[in-house]
Amino acid sequence: MQSPNSAPAGNLTLQTITMPADTNPFGDIFGGWLMAQMDIAGAIHANEVSLGRVTTVAVGSMVFIRPVPVGTVISCYTSTLRIGNTSIRVKVEVWIKDFLTHQISQVTQGEYVYVAIDEYGQKRPVLKPSQKSE
């Protein structure tokens, strides 16, 4: 298992609170719920990078580092790993903050791949940063 980072990498893209409906019988948040929040954060990031609509095409290298208790605020941080012709690979890290100690810790991370699409749902080119007009 990959060791967690000591500080969040990327930009804060999404924050939400974990709720009882999203837990297993032991009071920990389901991994699938965390993955959905990560996908939302990654899509927000990819929308901004691509300047338009995107769709998720792959999820890879997920690492769950520790359980997330109910009632915790999670923070999703995103960064661009690669921009292809039509795709964007985004790293998403999830961090929590302990309300008593104020210490933050990483709970999961993963890579999500999005494809830019047009109004007809067809792939479209992603402008590289050097191609975008100011």
RASUL-V69505 format. One record per helix or strand of 2 or more residues. SS is the DSSP state (@ for helix, = for strand). FROM is the first residue (numbers start at 1). TO is the last residue. Records with the same first field share a line. If there is no record, write none. Layout:
BEGIN
SS->FROM-TO, FROM-TO
END
This chain:
BEGIN
=->11-17, 28-29, 54-64, 73-83, 87-97, 104-117
@->20-22, 31-50, 129-131
END
